[in-house]
Amino acid sequence: MKHGFKSDRSAGADPALSALLRSAYAPPAEDAYWERLEQRVLARLSDTPVTAWWNVLSEWRLIGAAAALLAVALTGATIVRELSNAQTSSEMAAGAVIESGFSVDEATLTARGRRLPPDAPERYLEPFGY
Amino acid sequence: MTDRPPLALVGTESEARTADLAAERALVLAAQTGDRSAFAGLVQRHQRRAYTVARAIVLSHEDAEDAVQEGFLHAYRALERFRPEQAFGAWLHRIVANAALDIARRRKVRDTDELPETLASPHRDPAEAKELRERLDAALATLGERQRAVIVLHDVEGYKHAEIGDLLGIPEGTARSDLHHARTQLRRLLGNLRSTS
């Protein structure tokens, strides 16, 4: 016994009573008895599978891995296609601008700011008398 | 001076205990993945202790066997909820104790005449042994199942009050009080035990 008979020394224990109880409650001593009990316990487990959550997960791991690979492949393909489309659009826009023949006058190209009419200060100072 | 064991011996015992715990943990982890032979290893390790716990609670050897089997079955089904950092023995024994308490409640109406025939006795005189056993059975039958369990677990198996409280799901103080009442009751009913034993 793990705890031995140390409790005989505990306060209030009656050694004679403890001895009687001990003899009455002694577990079977034969190894054969315990082997039989073990067999009976294990026989009762025979139709009781352990269904731990990680067991359930392990059954799905191949399907999960395949699904993850497929998802990665689809995402990669989508990204590549979008990048390719974006590049084509830029090239087409640039080409359209070059090929349009749109002319810009020299004054517009060289202007630095907004131009005001020469009489603007007088008009602003005397708007009613101008 | 105290009679302490040499330090080297203490170290060896400690190492053996650590190795034992590691082996048990490995068995638990393997059993949790469905390894039945690992669970068989746990049954081997714990069935005797489980029996003594159950036997302390129920009134007969047969009921104790049933409680042990029920307990192991419940433990097997609940293995996924067991956290390996816990002490497996304590967890299992609590389950066995609950199974035993359940059986004891179902058997409450049993007549004391049907009580254990498998009890051993240290007395050489069969008539004396029989008489003592009958008196003890009758006295134990007057105790509540909890009081009986507490006195057997404490005075026979050497469990501490707190451990008994954990096993039976009662406060330590209740275990202490049950022990006191059980001892008083048995002493009253078996008053002349010393003269006959």
Interface residues (C-beta under 8 A of the other chain):
Chain A: M1 K2 H3 G4 F5 K6 S7 D8 S10 G12 A13 D14 A16 L17 S18 A19 L20 L21 R22 S23 A24 Y25 A26 P27 P28 W34 L37 E38 R40 V41 L42 R44 L45 T48 P49 V50 T51 A52 W53 W54 N55
Chain B: A31 Q32 T33 G34 R36 F39 A40 V43 Q44 Q47 R48 R49 Y51 T52 R55 A56 H61 E65 V68 Q69 F72 L73 Y76 R77 L79 E80 P116 L119 A120 S121 P122 L132 R133 L136 I151 V152 H154 D155 V156 E157 G158 Y159 L179 H180 R183 L186 R187 L190 L193 R194 S197
